[in-house]
Amino acid sequence: MDFYLPEQRSNLSTRIREFVEKEITREYAREIDAKDEFPDALLKKLSSLGFTRVNIPKEYGGEGGDVIDTMLIYEEISKRLPVLAWALGNILLYGNEIITINGNEGQKKMYLPVLAKGEMKFCFALTEPNAGSDAASIKTRAVYEDGYYRLNGSKIFITGAGVCDIAITFARTGEEKHKGITAFLVPTKSAGYQARPLEKLGYRGSNTCEVFYEDVKVSPEDILGGEGCLHKGWTQMVKLLNTERLVLSSCALGIAQAAFEDALTFVKERFKGSSEEAFQGIKHRLVEMATELEAARWLAYSAAWKETQHLECAKESSMSKWFSSETAKKIVLQGMNILGGYSAAMDFDMQRYLRDVLILSIGGGTTQIQKNIIAKAFGL
Ligand SMILES: Cc1cc2nc3c(=O)[nH]c(=O)nc-3n(C[C@H](O)[C@H](O)[C@H](O)COP(=O)(O)OP(=O)(O)OC[C@H]3O[C@@H](n4cnc5c(N)ncnc54)[C@H](O)[C@@H]3O)c2cc1C
């Protein structure tokens, strides 16, 4: 077993770390959070440096990277500005990855080279007001009429829906619960498409929206994978799940790492010269934070390694998703505790880590849903 990152991956990690250090000052990150502003300028810089093409196959203008490369990027960015990792993630996951694994040849040729250059943004529109964890209960409907599908319905909590070019929209095309769902590539400039941003606690700037479809006309060619993929939306979505859970795990790792580092820096300053007894409890808490974080990291990257080897890893990626987001929550709460009153001050980042980390156990399937999946794998 080799636990070291090969040179190519470690170069990628260094490149993204340097970007974060140079381009995202703490003040800038706080400003984006305070203004609830989509980090468009930073996203453009990331694409100019090639980070939008990392996981696109080489024949379509990409670098041919895998889920571990994506996770390394997410983790580094999430240490400073988690919402930027999500903005980039909408491209890497809901653009590059979805089209690579589910698109037909025409769609790959049309979208991947443009996505590689960072000239297009996607979002993933599945959740509805009455269909979250039970996503297959969606009611948004696509009806075939005069050579087109007409979409009617609404979605909620769709990240990036107001700033993207294409909304991958899951809609009901048949009555069977799972086998009656189709994924459509809906251009957001289509008449009848409307996105309304929601104000929320954390991941501010993510442009998470309510979306309304009123007689939105979509061509059958814009079914993800082509006309032959009518009613195949659920199967296509399932193919994405391991990767989604793993990259969300790496977001949690990044936030937890930042909380640990800030707490460590704070303690070194504040408790300089304190007596050993006063200091010991704090030291132990820091040690626990670091150890739990390391355990979560190994779980995430070992599951990701399985994914890269095309081994079955649905159980492990669900384990990683719930464990890393719940562990990160615990670590940030410890950080809040260690910083005392400063943890609540807006010119310290710990309060933002808390607001952001709370969301990670919801998006991409809640902790309870991950546990249901794992229990099912045990035959329960
Ligand atoms: C910031 C943010 C961004 C998001 N971005 C997107 C996006 O880009 N695209 C998208 O499609 N969706 C997105 N979502 C939606 C997210 O995936 C859903 O919120 C999530 O799946 C939970 O659904 P729900 O909110 O309807 O909660 P519910 O499903 O109603 O769950 C409520 C509670 O009940 C529990 N519960 C539900 N069912 C079960 C069960 N069977 N067993 C045990 N417990 C259960 C849940 O764990 C939870 O605690 C986003 C959400 C947030 C908060």
The ligand as a Gaussian input file, in Angstrom:
#p B3LYP/6-31G(d) Opt

LIG

0 1
 C      -27.505000      24.869000       0.575000
 C      -28.170000      23.754000      -0.144000
 C      -27.837000      23.507000      -1.469000
 C      -28.494000      22.504000      -2.190000
 N      -28.207000      22.330000      -3.522000
 C      -28.942000      21.458000      -4.265000
 C      -28.755000      21.370000      -5.680000
 O      -27.889000      22.031000      -6.270000
 N      -29.569000      20.532000      -6.391000
 C      -30.535000      19.775000      -5.801000
 O      -31.229000      19.040000      -6.504000
 N      -30.731000      19.832000      -4.436000
 C      -29.968000      20.660000      -3.673000
 N      -30.166000      20.744000      -2.305000
 C      -31.250000      19.979000      -1.711000
 C      -30.783000      18.851000      -0.803000
 O      -30.279000      17.794000      -1.576000
 C      -31.998000      18.453000       0.045000
 O      -32.262000      19.540000       0.930000
 C      -31.753000      17.183000       0.827000
 O      -31.702000      16.078000      -0.033000
 C      -32.815000      16.960000       1.902000
 O      -34.107000      17.102000       1.385000
 P      -35.171000      18.035000       2.153000
 O      -34.550000      19.351000       2.390000
 O      -36.441000      18.000000       1.380000
 O      -35.379000      17.348000       3.557000
 P      -36.288000      16.061000       3.854000
 O      -36.053000      15.009000       2.848000
 O      -37.688000      16.523000       4.055000
 O      -35.678000      15.605000       5.241000
 C      -36.001000      16.226000       6.490000
 C      -35.415000      15.362000       7.596000
 O      -35.993000      14.041000       7.563000
 C      -34.961000      13.063000       7.455000
 N      -35.423000      11.976000       6.593000
 C      -36.086000      12.072000       5.421000
 N      -36.307000      10.850000       4.907000
 C      -35.769000       9.964000       5.763000
 C      -35.657000       8.548000       5.789000
 N      -36.148000       7.796000       4.809000
 N      -35.023000       7.961000       6.844000
 C      -34.515000       8.705000       7.857000
 N      -34.591000      10.060000       7.876000
 C      -35.201000      10.679000       6.854000
 C      -33.782000      13.794000       6.811000
 O      -32.553000      13.139000       7.103000
 C      -33.898000      15.156000       7.462000
 O      -33.304000      15.107000       8.727000
 C      -29.478000      21.719000      -1.554000
 C      -29.784000      21.927000      -0.197000
 C      -29.149000      22.937000       0.497000
 C      -29.520000      23.158000       1.938000

